[in-house]
Amino acid sequence: SLAYMIPRFRVASEGRVLIDDVDVKDITMESLRSQVTYVFQETQLFSDSIIDNIRFGSPDATMEEVERVARISGIHQFIDELPDGYDTQLGTTMSRLSVGQKQRIAIARGLLRESKILILDEPTSALDPETEQYLVRSLQEAAKDRLVIIIAHRLSTIANADKIVFLENGQLHEQGSHEELMAKADGHYRRFVDLQMVSAE
């Protein structure tokens, strides 16, 4: 819900959402949404070629640009090994794509748009640990020239974020780096991390 307020998919009933000290309510919808890319947890792909799916928000992107974001999202090798490569029609091969592969195509689409704010909703939920770590490292590189907001429950996805905002039951409890939040002996985030560690054993 909090992330939905940034591109004004939802409007705050109280308080303000500011981007560079400007209230989002004072920005035209067209201008605001041209600067925000939201990759939803429920991936939506179209019965079209893979390259057109990736280019959806940037139809004039070059092949080199498409391959670059596909590599960042960890999907290039899979696509390259398909008989028709990037020209593969998803309407005929959709059943052969795993949830994780669909997710990575959607992430590549989001990265290609190159908006100033990229919001990823549970981007690693369907990824194996190795692919997750590759994607997280790549997103750190992508974050050098944009704001990347990641909504996640996996500790491994968010541990290296510049700032972690811990929300529970609609309440913002803590914010800070992983190290800062772990230093709070009775903190909400530390308790969450401890529970994940126990469940992983």
N, C-alpha and C positions, 0 to 999 in steps of 0.2 A: 504493500500500500504506500509506503514511504517513497519507494522508487517510482511508482506510478505518478506521484505528484510532480516529479521533475519535468516530464514532457506534458504535463496537465492531462493525463489520462483520467486522473482524479484531481479534484480541487480541494485544498486544505480548508476545513471548516473553521479552523482558528490557527493563529500563528502565520508565518510566512515562509516561503521557499525562495531562497535567493541564489542567483547565479552571478558571480562577480559583483555582488552587492546590488543586483537589480532583481526586483520581485518578478517571478515568472508571470504573474498576472498582468504585468506592465509590458510584456513582450508579445508581439503578435504570434498567433498560433503557427503561422507559416515559418516565421523566423526561428521560433523556439524549436520546432520539430525538425528543422533543417540542421540543427546543431546537436540533436540527440538521436542516437541509434539504440533501440531496445531489442535485445535478442531474448525472446520469450523461452520459458522452459518447455512449453509444448511447441515443438518445431513444426513450422508450416512450410512444406515444399510444394512445388507445382509440377504438373505433368508436362515438363519441358526438359530441355537439356540441362546437364549439370552446370555448364558454363553460364547459361541464361539464369539459372537459379541463383548462382553466386553474384551475377551482375544485376540482379533485380533492382537494387537501389542505386546502381551506377552503370547504366547501360552502355556508356561510352568507354568503359575500362578496357585497357589493352590485355592481351593474353598474358603478358609478363606480370601485370598487376594482379590478375586473377590467380596465377600460379603462386605468386608471392604470398597472398593471404591464405591460399590453400595449404602452403607449406607451414605457415604459422599455426594454423588450426589443426595440423597433423593429418590432413585428408589427401594431400597431393599424391602420395605413393599409391594409395588405394585407387584413386581415379585414373592415374597413369597406367595401371595394370588392367583396366577394363578394355575390352576390344575396341570400343569407340572413344575411349578416353573422356575428355571433357564434353564431347558431343553426345555422350550416352543419354538417352531419353529416360527420365525417371518414371514415366508412365508405364514403362515395360519392365523396369528393374527394381521398382520400389520395394518389392518383397525381398530382394537380395540385400537391401541396405539395413544395417543394424540401427538401433536407436542412436547409438554413439556416432555412427557415420552421418546420419541425418543431422545430428546436433552439430557436428563439426562443419558441415556444409553451411548451416545457418550462421555459425560463428564467422566463417570466412566471408559470408555475405555482409555481416555486420562490420567486420574489419575493413572491407573494401570501401565502404561508404565514407570512411575517414572524417566522421563528424567529431566535434570537440568533446562530446560526452558519449561514452559507450557503456550501456547498462546490460549486464549479462545475468540472467536469472538461472541459477543452478547450472552453470555451463559444463560442469564435470560430473553431473549426477549419473550419466550413463557411460562414463569412461573408465577403463582399467587404470590402475595406479601409474603405470609407465606413461601412458598417453596423457593422463592428467598432469603429471609433472612436466612433460614436454610443453603442454598448452600453457601451464602457469608461467613457465619461464618465458614463453613467447609473448604472453600478455604483459609481462613486466617490460619487455622491449617496446611493445605497442603503447604502453602507458607513458612513455617518455615525452610524447607530444600531444597527449589528450588525457582527460579524466576517465578512468575506468572504474566503474562501480560493479562489484560482484556480489550477488546475493547467494549465499552458500551456507550449508550446514556442515560440510566436510572441513575439518581443521586444516588438512593438507592444502586445500584450495586457497585459504585466506591467511595462513600463518605469516607469509612474507609481505602482506599488504602494508602500505605506509600507515594507514589508519584503519582500525577495526571498530565498527559500531555494533555493539551487542544489544539486540532487541529481543524482548521476550514478552509475550502476551500484550503486544501493542505498546510496551513501555521501553524507552531507551534507558538502559541501566548503566552502560559504561562505554567509553571510547578511548582509543589509544593504540599503540603498537602492540604486537604479540607480547614482547618482553615487558612492557609497562603493565599490561593487564594481568600477566602471569605473576607479577610481583605483588599483587593484591591477594593476600592469604585467603580471605573469605569472599573473593570476588565472584561474580556470576560467570564471567568468561572462564576463569580458572576452574571452576566447578564443572563447567561444560567440557573443557578439555580433559579433565580427569576422568569424566564419565566416558568419553570417547576412547581414552587410553585403555580403560578397564574392558570395554566391550570388544576392543581389538585383540586383547590377549587370549 
